[in-house]
């Protein structure tokens, strides 16, 4: 019986697990290794940081894992060609699926490692605690909130904070590009900009962060800075640091996988989610929950065929980016789906649909009640 180790309990591996058929679960040993006992929805962590109501953002794994999948709570230290080194265990494998998520990428800018984050559940909680304690203090630097990066995470956090902290804080969002949400058409980015400005947000596009020193965030030059006790980094990610401690070649801790999501050094090692690098013509696909879910579903189908000795039926992984939705708090959203633009109520419905779809995949009918 093959031993298949799954590293990480994010969107990628949970999509894989939920897509395995009963034959596979009966005819291979599946072991999930994760440093927490729960799964958290990274696309909704901004709600935790802003103290916005969010249902089921954190779900205990024992409530959603099939009984035939063994769970080990441990911290992965290194991935080797024949075994996994964890803090408390050493695990051999026949196949391993690496889906350990991301770490922040500060691009070598001095001081940014000290910023608050919303990259995982605990860090989002710490950010929330810090902000809500600080805004009660009189000094202005405690009431200034600065978000570094105006991509999806930064904009969603910014909008939620602006709603939840109306008239209690000065919120700034900093972006080096000339417009926020640079991955979206400018018309949609403008919709988001106008909405955020209507909430009182200070949008500093065309402002490049050059360094952080203490409570000072320097923008463009040494003479231009903001003083804040609440500087939050949302600007960039790279693959998990464990990749850097492993046998696989990588760039920014992301492994360039082949058409079957395998790393070239060992075809029994698959890499999916934020740790994988898949090219979209000249540029890599952005590491999103959407592509992670598709990779997990694809790999489950591969495993189903391998265990039935139908490997000749396996096709190459093919990903088509259908678009994305950016939440602007519970009250608004924008979306770019199949080259069509949506905003307001229709975009919020699309966002709600994606949340319901994931909840249903994890928990079935009980997620609807």
N, C-alpha and C positions, 0 to 999 in steps of 0.2 A: 504494500500500500504506500503510495507516494505521500511524503510529508510536504505540505505547501504552507510556507510561513508568509503571513501578511503583516507588513509593518506599517502601522498608522491606522487610525480609525476616523479618517476624514471622509469627504464625499467620494473619493476614488475607490477606496477599499470597501466602504459600505455599499456602494453601487455594485461592486463585484460580488460581494457576499449575497446580496439580495437577488442577484441574477443567476446564481448557481442553481442547477436542477437537483432533484433528489438523488439521482444516480451519482452525481459528483460528490454530494455530501456523504453518501454511503460508501464510496469507493476511494476516498482519499482522506488523509488526516489534515484538517485545516486548523491552523493556529494563528490567532490574531494577537499581535503584541502592540500595546499602546501605553504611553506613560500615564494616562488618566483612565479612570473607570467610566468615563463618559465621552460621548460625541457632542461637539458644539458646532453650531452653524456659523461658519466664519462670515457669511454674507449678512448676518444680522448682529454682529458684535457691536456695531455702532449704537444699537438700541441699548445694550448693556451700559456702555460708557456714558450715554446721555441720560440714563435712567428713564428711558422711554419704555412703556409697557411692551413686553415681548413674550409670547407664549412658546414654551418648549424649545428655547434656544439651546438648552443643555439637556441631553437625554442620556440616562444611564444605559450602558451597553448591555447589561444583563436583561434589559427589557426589550431589546430589539434584535439581539443575535440569535440565530438558530441554535437549538440545543446541541447540534452536531459540530458546531464551531467552538473550539476551546479558546478561552481568553486568558492571556497572561498580562498582568499589569507590571510593566518594567520599562526602563529607559534604555533605548538602543544606543550603544556607544560606537560600534563599528560593524560594517558588513564585509565579510570576507568571502572568498570564492566557494567555500564549503560550509560556512557556519556564520551565525550571527552572535556577536558579542554584546551582551546586555549588562547592565549594572549588577544584576543579581542572577543572571542565567547565561548559559552558552547553548545555543540551539543549532543543531545540524539541519540541513534541508535538502530536499530534492529540487524544489523550485521556491523562489522567494519573489514576493511582489513588494517593491519599495514605494511607499506612498506616505512619506513622513511629513509632508507639508512644507511650509516656508519659514524662513527667518527674514528679518528686515535687512535691506541693502541700503546703507547710508552713503554709498559711492565714495567712501573715504573722506567725507566732509567732517572736519574736526568738531567734536562735541555732540554730534547727533545721536551717538550711542546712549547718551544720558536722557534722551527724550522719553516721554510716556508713549505707550503704544496701545493698539487694540488688536494685536495680532493673534491673541488667544483669549480664552475666557477669563483666566485669572488676571491677565494684564488689562483687559477691558474693565474688570471690576476695580482694579487699583486706580486706573484713570478716572473712573466715576467717583471713587472715594476722595481722590485728591481734588478734583474740580469742585465737588460740592462742599468740601471743607474749606477750600481756599476762598470761594466767592463770599463767604460769610465775614471775611476779614476786610479791614478798611483800606489798606494800602492798594493802590491801583494795579500794581503788578500781579496781585492775587486775583483780580477780576478780569485781567486780560487772558484770553484763551487763543492760542496760535496753533493752527493746524498746518503742518508742512506737507504739501502735496494735494493737488486738486483733481486726482483721479477718482475712481468710484468710491473707495473707502473714505477718502478725505471729504468728498462732497456729501456723502450720506451721513457721516458723523457731524459735519458742519450744519446741515439742515436740521438734524434731530436736536442738536444742542441749541440752535437758535430758537426752536419751538419751545423746548423745555425750560430754557433760561431767559426767557423774554424779559428785557430790561434789568437783568441781574448781572450781565457780563458783557464785555466788549469782545466780539469774536472776529478773528482774522483768519483768512485762509490764503496761503502763499503758494504761488505756482510760477515756475521758471518760464513756461511757455506763454505765448501772448493771449491764450484763452484757457479757461478751465475745461475739464473733460476733453482733452485733445484727441481722444479716440472717437469722439462723436462728431457728426456734422456741425458746423459752426452755428447753424440755425437752432439746433437743439441745445447746444452749449449756451447760447444767448438766452434761451428760455429759462434754463437753470440759473444763470447769472442774475437775471432780473428778479426771479423769485427769491433768491438768497438776499439780494440787496433790499427787497421789500421787507425782509425779516431783520434788517439792520446789520447784516454781515459785511465786513470790510474785505473786499476781494482784491488781493494784491497779485495780479498776474504780471508777467514780465519782471518778476522779482526772483532773482537767483539767490538761494541760500549759500553763503560763503563760509560761515562757521557759526558755532554756538559757544559762547563763553558764559558759564554760569546761567543767569537768567536773561542774558542778552542774545537775541537771534539777529545776526548781521545779514543784511540783504543788499546785494549788488556791490557795496563797498564798505569801507571801515566807518563811514560817517552815518550810515543809515541802519538803524536797528530798532527792534521792539523789545521791551522789557516785559517778561511774563514768567510767572511761576507755573504756568500750565502750557508747556510746549509739547505738542503731540505729533509724532512722526507717522505719516501714512504714505510716504512718497515712493517707496520702492521695495521689492522683495527679491530674494534669491532662494534657491533650494536649501533644504535643511543642512546644517553644519555636519551632520553625520556623513553625508555624501563625501565631504572633504576628508573624512577619516577612513574611507573605504577604497576598494580596489578599482572602482570605475573612474574612467576619465570624465571630467566635467568642466563646465564653464559657469561661474557663479553658482556652483553646487547644483547645477542642472545637467542631467545626462542626456546627450543626443542619442535617442533610441532609434532602432530600425523600424521598418514598416509593420513589425509585429510587436512593437513596444518592448523589445529586448535590448539590453545593453550589449555592445559588440564583444566585450571581453568574456562574457559568459551568457550563453543563450538560455540558461535556466534562471536567469535574473531578469525580471521585468521591472520597469520603472514607470510609474504613472503619477498623475497629479502634479503638484508644484515642483517636484523633483525631476520631472521629465522635460525634455526640450524637443519640440516637434516643429519643423519648419513649415511656414506658409509662404511658399515661393521664396523670396529673398529674406523674409523676416520670420522669427519664431512666433507661434501663436502665444497670446497672453495666457498666463496660468490662471484660469477661471474655474469656478465650480462646474460650469457647463461642460467644459472639455474633460474635467476630471471624472464626471459622471459617465460620459460617453466612453472614456478609456476603461473604466471599471466594468461597464456592461459588455464592451467588446472582449475584454480579457476573460470574463466569466464564460462567454460563449466559446472562446478558444479552449479554456480548461475543460468545459463540457465535452468538446469534440476530442481533445487529447485523451481523456479518460475512457472514451468510447472507441479509441483507436481509429478515429476519423480525422487525423491531422491533415490529410490531403484536402479536406473541405475548408480549411482555414483560409480566409481572405485577408488581405492587408488592411490595416486600420486606415479608415478614411474619415476625416472630420470636416464637416461643413459648419462654419460659424453662422448660426441663424440670427445672431444679434444679442442684445442685452437690455436690461432694465436698470435704471439708476433711481433709487428711492430718494425722495425729497421729504422725508418724514412720513407719518401716517396720512398726511393730508395731500400729498402731491408726488409725482414721479415723472420721469421722461424715459422713453424707450426708442431703440432703433432695431426693428425686427424685419428681416428679409428686405432690407433697403427701404423700409417705410418708417416714417417718424410718427411717434405718439407722445402725447403729453397730457398731464392732468388726470382725469378720472379713468380714461381708457388705459393709460400707462400703469396706473395704480392697480387696475384689475389684472393686468398682465403680471405684475410683481406678485400679487396675491396668489395667482394661479401657480406660479413657480414654487411658492412656499408650500401650498397645499399638495402639489405633486410630490415634493420631496418628503413631506410628512407622511403621506400615504405610502410611499415606497418603504419608509422605515417602520411604520407602525400599523399599516393597513387601515381598516375601517375605524378603529378606535381613535385614530388621529383626528377624525372629523368631529369628535364629541368632547 
